[in-house]
């Protein structure tokens, strides 16, 4: 059986901004996690903030409020089993 998961990430150029945005999401009551950035979004510090796509609008709203800076972009990640993830801009 192959597992499939889909989630969103916010990628930044700076680890400090990743940590700052993760903290802002948590303060807003949005579940988030700091994860390694997929290779397809390789520009940056190597870390991103992962979130559930059902929370995408709340995440975007939190970004507008906190404006942590150094944002590369928001992405959708589709991962199936051991295959390379498919990454697309949100």
DAMO-V717877 format. One record per residue. RES is the residue in one letter. D_CENTER is the distance of its C-alpha to the mean C-alpha in whole Angstrom. Layout:
# DAMO-V717877
res:d_center
RES:D_CENTER
RES:D_CENTER
This chain:
# DAMO-V717877
res:d_center
X:26
X:23
X:20
X:17
X:14
X:11
X:8
X:5
X:2
X:3
X:6
X:9
X:12
X:13
X:13
X:14
X:12
X:9
X:12
X:13
X:10
X:9
X:13
X:13
X:11
X:13
X:16
X:16
X:16
X:12
X:11
X:8
X:8
X:8
X:8
X:9
X:8
X:10
X:13
X:13
X:11
X:13
X:14
X:13
X:13
X:11
X:9
X:5
X:4
X:4
X:6
X:9
X:10
X:13
X:11
X:10
X:13
X:13
X:9
X:11
X:14
X:13
X:12
X:15
X:17
X:15
X:15
X:14
X:14
X:13
X:10
X:10
X:8
X:6
X:7
X:8
X:9
X:12
X:14
X:18
X:20
X:20
X:19
X:17
X:14
X:14
X:11
X:12
X:11
X:10
